[in-house]
Amino acid sequence: MADDQSQLERWVTFATRIVAPVTLISGLLFYFGYVSARAQYEYFGIDVDTIGLRTQDYVMRSPQPLLVPLLGVTLLAVAGLLLHNAIQPTATTIRRAKIVTIALLLLGVVGLIGYPLLGHIPYYALVVPAVIGLSAATLAYLSYYGGKAAGLTPQYMLLGLLAVVTTICAFWATATTAQYSGRGLAKSDAEDLKQFPVVILDTKERLQLRSPGIEETSLRTAGTEQTFNYRYRGLRLLVVGQNRLFLVPQQWSASDTTLVVPLDGSIRVQFQFQNDPP
C-alpha cells in the first residue's frame, strides 16, 4: 500500500512538472497571438475583442510574430558561444568590456526614463528593450566569467537581477515585435483584399453603404413579395466572429469602413467561386 502511494506521488509530481511549463507556454502563446491580432484588426477599425476569437485562435496566430524573435535570440546565442570559444579575454579586456557594457546599459535606462520625450521616435519600443536586455545579458556574462577567471565567488544576487532584467526586456521586445507583425500583416492584406472570399450580401433593408466599389442592386419586383430587397456586391470576408461576419470592400481606401452583419435570418450570404476553372 505504501509503495502504491509513493508511486502515485511520483506520478503526480512528474505530471505537475510537465503541466506547469505547458501552461506557461500556452499563456505566452495566447498573449503574443492576442497582441498581434489586436494590431492587425485595429488597422481595419475593429476592436479584436468584438470579434470573439477563441483562445485556440490566438494560440494558432502566435507562431508568426514569435518566429523572428526566436530566430534572433537563437542566432545571438550561437554568436555568443562562437565568440566565447574563439577568444580568451584577459582581466584588462573584461574590465574594459564591462565599462562599455555599463555605458550602453545606462544609455538604455536613459532612453527608458526619457519616454515622454522619446516615445514618438520610430521603433523606440523595440530599440530600448533590445539595448537594455542585451547589455544586461552581456554584463551578467562578463561578471560571471571575470569572477570565475579571478577565482572569486560569483555574485548570484547580481546575476539573478540581471537575468530578470534580460527576461523582462526580451518579453517587451517580443510583444513589440508581435504588434509590428500584426500591423504589417494588416497592411499586406490591404494591398490585396481580393485574396479574401467574395461575398454577395442580401438584406431586407437598405444599408446606406458609402465605401467606394460596393454595388447595390434592388431586388424588389412589382407584384411579388420579396424577403430580401437589396443585394450588395464588392464585399470580401475579412474574418468570421461569434455569429457575425466582418466584411470589407474589395479595394482599400481611407474612407472605407468594416461592415459587421449578424449571421441570422436578417441577411442572406453567398460565397462566390474563384474564377479558376479546374
Salt bridges, closest charged atoms under 4 A:
GLU42 OE2 - ARG38 NE 3.69
ASP47 OD1 - ARG38 NH1 3.29
ASP49 OD2 - ARG38 NH1 3.55
ASP57 OD2 - ARG54 NE 3.57
ASP202 OD1 - ARG231 NE 2.79
ASP202 OD2 - ARG268 NH2 2.78
GLU216 OE2 - ARG206 NE 2.89
